[in-house]
C-alpha cells in the first residue's frame, strides 16, 4: 500500500469500503457544482478503480484521503497523467494534473490544501516530474484558492472543449507549478 501522511491525514490506496461514500459524494450537487453533471454509481466505481490501478502501475495517482482522527474516508487528492483523447484535447497535454475532491462535510477545514501540499512534496522527493498542472472553471473560486495556496501560478484561461458553448462552466483557468527543487551549491 502507498501512504503519504500529514498531521491530520493519510493519503492511501483505495479500499472497497470507500466506494459507498465515494458514490454518495459524487451524487451530491454541491460537490459536483463545478462539473457538468453528477456521476452515476457506476462511473464513481470505475473512477476509483482506475485511480487505484494508476497507483499500482505508476507508484502515484489520485490517493484516497483518510482522516487520522476518525479513520474516515473523506475523498481523494493526488496526481495523474492527463492525456488527449476523443473528448479532451488541450494544447498543454500530455501533462501531470493535481486534483482533489472531498465530501462536503469536510470542506473549509484546510484538508484539501494540506493533502495537496503533501502530494507536491511527494512529487518533489519521489518523482522526476518537472511540473504539475491544475485547471477548473473560472467560477470555482474554492479550488482556485487552493491552487494559489499551494503555490501554483495562473497560466491562461481557455474554453473547455468538453463543455457546450453557452454553459456557465465553459470558461476555465489553467495553473502550473514547477516541482523541481532549487539546488544550492556551496563552493
C-alpha positions in Angstrom: 0.0 0.0 0.0 1.1 3.6 -0.7 0.9 6.1 2.0 1.5 9.8 2.3 1.0 11.2 5.8 0.3 14.7 7.1 -0.5 16.0 10.5 -4.2 15.1 10.1 -4.5 12.9 7.0 -3.4 9.7 5.4 -3.3 9.5 1.6 -3.5 5.9 0.8 -4.6 3.1 -1.6 -8.3 2.9 -2.3 -10.4 0.3 -0.3 -13.7 -1.4 -1.2 -15.1 0.3 1.9 -14.5 3.7 0.3 -16.8 3.1 -2.6 -20.2 3.6 -0.9 -19.1 7.0 0.4 -17.5 8.0 -2.9 -20.7 7.2 -4.8 -22.7 9.3 -2.4 -20.2 12.1 -2.7 -20.3 12.2 -6.5 -24.1 12.4 -6.4 -24.1 15.5 -4.2 -24.9 18.5 -6.3 -22.7 20.8 -4.1 -19.7 18.5 -4.6 -20.3 18.4 -8.3 -21.2 22.1 -8.6 -18.3 22.8 -11.0 -18.8 19.7 -13.1 -21.3 19.5 -16.0 -23.1 16.6 -14.3 -23.3 14.2 -11.3 -21.5 10.9 -11.6 -23.5 7.7 -11.7 -22.7 5.0 -9.2 -21.0 3.0 -12.0 -18.9 6.0 -13.0 -17.8 6.6 -9.4 -16.7 2.9 -9.0 -14.9 3.0 -12.3 -13.1 6.3 -11.3 -12.0 4.8 -8.0 -10.8 1.6 -9.6 -8.9 3.5 -12.3 -7.3 5.7 -9.6 -6.1 2.6 -7.7 -4.8 1.0 -10.9 -2.7 4.1 -11.6 -1.3 4.0 -8.1 -0.3 0.3 -8.5 1.0 0.8 -12.1 2.8 4.1 -11.7 3.5 4.5 -8.0 1.4 7.6 -7.8 -2.2 8.6 -8.6 -5.3 10.0 -7.0 -5.0 8.7 -3.5 -7.9 8.1 -1.2 -7.8 10.5 1.8 -8.5 9.4 5.3 -8.7 11.4 8.4 -6.3 10.2 11.1 -8.6 11.1 14.0 -11.7 9.3 12.7 -10.3 6.8 10.2 -13.0 8.2 7.9 -12.6 8.2 4.1 -13.2 11.8 3.1 -12.3 12.0 -0.7 -9.2 12.0 -2.8 -6.2 14.0 -3.6 -3.3 13.2 -5.9 -1.8 13.5 -9.4 -2.4 11.6 -12.6 -1.4 11.6 -16.2 -3.7 13.7 -18.3 -3.6 12.8 -22.0 -5.6 13.9 -25.0 -8.4 11.7 -26.2 -11.6 12.0 -28.3 -13.3 14.2 -25.7 -10.4 16.1 -24.2 -7.7 17.8 -26.2 -5.9 20.7 -24.5 -2.8 22.3 -26.0 -0.9 21.6 -22.8 -1.3 17.9 -22.9 0.1 15.4 -22.0 0.6 16.7 -18.5 0.5 15.7 -14.9 -2.6 17.1 -13.2 -3.1 17.5 -9.5 -6.6 17.2 -8.2 -8.8 16.9 -5.2 -12.4 16.2 -4.3 -13.7 16.0 -0.7 -17.1 15.3 0.9 -18.9 18.5 1.7 -18.8 18.0 5.5 -15.0 18.2 5.3 -14.8 21.4 3.4 -13.4 24.7 4.9 -11.1 22.8 7.3 -7.9 23.0 5.3 -7.9 19.3 4.4 -7.7 19.8 0.6 -4.8 22.3 0.9 -3.0 20.1 3.4 -3.3 17.0 1.2 -2.3 18.9 -2.0 0.8 20.3 -0.3 1.7 16.7 0.8 1.3 15.5 -2.8 3.5 18.2 -4.1 6.1 17.3 -1.5 5.9 13.7 -2.6 6.3 14.7 -6.3 9.4 16.7 -5.4 11.0 14.0 -3.4 9.9 10.8 -5.1 9.5 11.5 -8.8 11.3 13.2 -11.6 8.1 15.1 -12.6 9.1 18.7 -13.5 5.8 20.5 -13.4 2.2 19.9 -12.3 -0.9 21.5 -13.7 -4.5 22.1 -12.4 -7.5 23.5 -14.2 -11.0 24.3 -13.2 -13.9 26.6 -14.2 -13.2 30.2 -13.5 -16.3 30.1 -11.3 -14.7 27.5 -9.0 -13.2 30.0 -6.5 -12.7 27.4 -3.7 -10.4 25.3 -5.9 -8.6 28.4 -7.4 -7.9 29.4 -3.8 -6.3 26.0 -3.1 -4.2 26.3 -6.2 -2.9 29.6 -5.1 -2.3 28.4 -1.5 -0.1 25.6 -2.8 2.0 28.0 -4.8 0.5 27.4 -8.3 0.6 30.2 -10.8 -2.1 31.0 -13.3 -1.1 30.3 -16.9 -4.1 31.2 -19.0 -7.9 31.0 -19.4 -9.5 28.8 -22.1 -12.8 27.3 -23.1 -13.2 23.7 -22.1 -13.8 21.7 -25.3 -15.9 19.1 -23.5 -18.5 21.7 -22.3 -21.1 23.1 -24.6 -20.9 26.7 -25.8 -23.0 29.0 -23.6 -22.7 26.8 -20.5 -21.7 28.7 -17.3 -18.8 26.3 -16.8 -17.3 26.6 -20.3 -14.5 29.1 -19.3 -11.6 27.5 -17.4 -8.4 28.7 -15.9 -5.1 26.7 -16.0 -2.5 26.8 -13.2 1.0 25.4 -13.2 3.7 24.7 -10.6 7.3 23.7 -11.1 8.2 20.8 -8.8 11.9 20.9 -9.2 13.8 21.6 -6.1 16.1 24.5 -6.3 19.7 23.2 -5.8 22.0 25.2 -3.7 25.7 24.6 -4.2 28.4 25.5 -1.7 31.9 26.3 -3.1 
